[in-house]
Amino acid sequence: MKILLFSDLHYLPGVFPVRDERELIMMQEHAERTKCDLMIHAGDFCHGTPDAKALIERYNSFRIPSYHCLGNHDTEYKSREQVLKDYRMPGPYYYFDVKKYRIVVMDTNYYLKDGVFVPYERCNYQGLDLPRAIVPPEQLTWLRETIASSEYPVIIISHASFEREADGVVNAEAVREIIREANANRPHSVLMCINGHYHRNHVSILDNVCFFDLNAVSFDWVEREHDLYPPEVLAMGKSMNHIVAFTGPVFCVLKLEGTDIRIRGVESSMLCGVTREMTGNRRCDASGRAVMPRIPSSKFCLL
């Protein structure tokens, strides 16, 4: 099975550098050329503004089946209910079977307040000193049952990470324990966990499961603003002085064959050669991962 994977497109014209449908079209054309069976984005497709309607429809109606995973920004300007409807999602978390694999899409967009798990909606999580990016108990129960009921190996897609220790999902260990139990009962019940959100690349093998931290399509946010872009680049969006961008879209094709995992990445370059270090910002994030304008290709065989 082949999946075209991408994450964090962040379509928000006038703010971020993605201003039209060009990058999505390039990814869709690549999916056709490489004969992918489906496309999945790992969250933050857009921000819920009205001008994203045509882009969402283009993705939803593409010839190759195309699936959504909720990110923290997808519900920034719309209710979750409306975003789920626009994205044609059966729910905030769901699964489907294709070519003898089960794809499980999870929702990590909750914060915990006074014992209540509150879903992200209209920026309600921002500025809160509360546990956030956390999976509610009922979704953990659903995940355990969904893995156990599958006759096929499982691939888990989420926005926040179940692998990162410093800044991943708060109760990621509970998710990893469900995976360990499933694989102990039946080897290779879960093959991979794929996440977006951090605009970074990283692949690791934990407990014989591949964890893939998937890069963003086109840029990374920097806290300290800079003035290194020329006027024509700054005109691409009002947040360009808080961004280090790529010259072209970054994505990959994931090929699954039994327990063999192959990632065929796409390489770009830094726009105007500007890197995080040049802007006076830290080179690496909290997990020690640097920005790179590519997704490296790699191959794994789970034993």
Disulfide bonds with the S-S distance in Angstrom:
none
